[in-house]
C-alpha cells in the first residue's frame, strides 16, 4: 500500500510539470494556432537561468522563481512581435519549423557557453528534508512543487473564468473565430498570451532545477511527452491540458513501477494512451469536435 501511495505521489509531481507546460502550450496554440516546439527550450532556459543566477550572481531560488518567468515571458512577447506573428497567416508548418529551429539555436548557444554536462542546483534550505505522510516519507521540495503547481493552476483557472479579461482570453483561446464574430479584437491578446505561455515554461524550468539535472537537452525529451499531453487533453483546451498533465504523470509512474518487466510498454505507455484517445475522440478528451464542412 505504501509503495502504491508513493508511486502515486511521484506521478502527481511529474504531472505538475506536465500540467504547467501543457497549460502554456494550450493557450499559445488555442489563440495563435502555433505549435510551439521551442517550449521545451524555454523550460531549459528557466532552469539554466536559475542556475546561472545562483552560481554567478548569488541570486537565490525564491528570487529566480520570479525573475526567470517574467524575463522569459517578456522575451517571448518580443519574439512573437518580431517573428512569430509574421507567419501566423501561413500554414502552421512554417511556425513549427521556425520554433524547431529556434530550439536548436537556443540549445547550441547554451552548450557553447556551458557545455553538455549536467550542473547541480541545490534544494532551497527552507524546503530541504522530508515530510512524513504516515505510510511513507516524501521529499519536502516535491511536496512544495505539487502544492505550488496545483495552486497556480487553480489561480489561472479562476482568472480565466471569473474575470472579464480572463474570459476574453479563454474565449479567444478556445473559440477564436466565434470570439472575433462578437467583435472582440483577438489580436490585441496574442502577444501577452504568448508571453504568458513562455513564462509558464520558464517557471516550470526553475522548479525543475533542484530536482532534475540542469543541462541543455533537459527539455528535448520532455516536450515530446507534453505534446502528447496536449493532444490527449484536447488541442486548445485549457482544462483538458491540466487534467491530462496530471493524469499522464500518474500513468507514467504506475507504468514504470508495475510494468518494469516490460520496458517497451512502460516507456511507450503515454503514446499508447494518446493513440487510444485519438481513435476514440480525435479532438482529445476535452477538445471540441470540428463541425464537418
Residue, then its C-alpha position, 0 to 999 in steps of 0.5 A: x500500500x505504501x509503495x502504491x501511495x508513493x508511486x502515486x505521489x511521484x506521478x502527481x509531481x511529474x504531472x505538475x510539470x506536465x500540467x504547467x507546460x501543457x497549460x502554456x502550450x494550450x493557450x499559445x496554440x488555442x489563440x495563435x494556432x502555433x505549435x510551439x516546439x521551442x517550449x521545451x527550450x524555454x523550460x531549459x532556459x528557466x532552469x539554466x537561468x536559475x542556475x546561472x543566477x545562483x552560481x554567478x550572481x548569488x541570486x537565490x531560488x525564491x528570487x529566480x522563481x520570479x525573475x526567470x518567468x517574467x524575463x522569459x515571458x517578456x522575451x517571448x512577447x518580443x519574439x512573437x512581435x518580431x517573428x512569430x506573428x509574421x507567419x501566423x497567416x501561413x500554414x502552421x508548418x512554417x511556425x513549427x519549423x521556425x520554433x524547431x529551429x529556434x530550439x536548436x539555436x537556443x540549445x547550441x548557444x547554451x552548450x557553447x557557453x556551458x557545455x553538455x554536462x549536467x550542473x547541480x542546483x541545490x534544494x532551497x534550505x527552507x524546503x530541504x528534508x522530508x515530510x512524513x505522510x504516515x505510510x511513507x516519507x516524501x521529499x519536502x521540495x516535491x511536496x512544495x512543487x505539487x502544492x505550488x503547481x496545483x495552486x497556480x493552476x487553480x489561480x489561472x483557472x479562476x482568472x480565466x473564468x471569473x474575470x472579464x479579461x480572463x474570459x476574453x482570453x479563454x474565449x479567444x483561446x478556445x473559440x477564436x473565430x466565434x470570439x472575433x464574430x462578437x467583435x472582440x479584437x483577438x489580436x490585441x491578446x496574442x502577444x501577452x498570451x504568448x508571453x504568458x505561455x513562455x513564462x509558464x515554461x520558464x517557471x516550470x524550468x526553475x522548479x525543475x532545477x533542484x530536482x532534475x539535472x540542469x543541462x541543455x537537452x533537459x527539455x528535448x525529451x520532455x516536450x515530446x511527452x507534453x505534446x502528447x499531453x496536449x493532444x490527449x487533453x484536447x488541442x486548445x483546451x485549457x482544462x483538458x491540458x491540466x487534467x491530462x498533465x496530471x493524469x499522464x504523470x500518474x500513468x507514467x509512474x504506475x507504468x514504470x513501477x508495475x510494468x518494469x518487466x516490460x520496458x517497451x510498454x512502460x516507456x511507450x505507455x503515454x503514446x499508447x494512451x494518446x493513440x487510444x484517445x485519438x481513435x476514440x475522440x480525435x479532438x482529445x478528451x476535452x477538445x471540441x469536435x470540428x463541425x464537418x464542412 
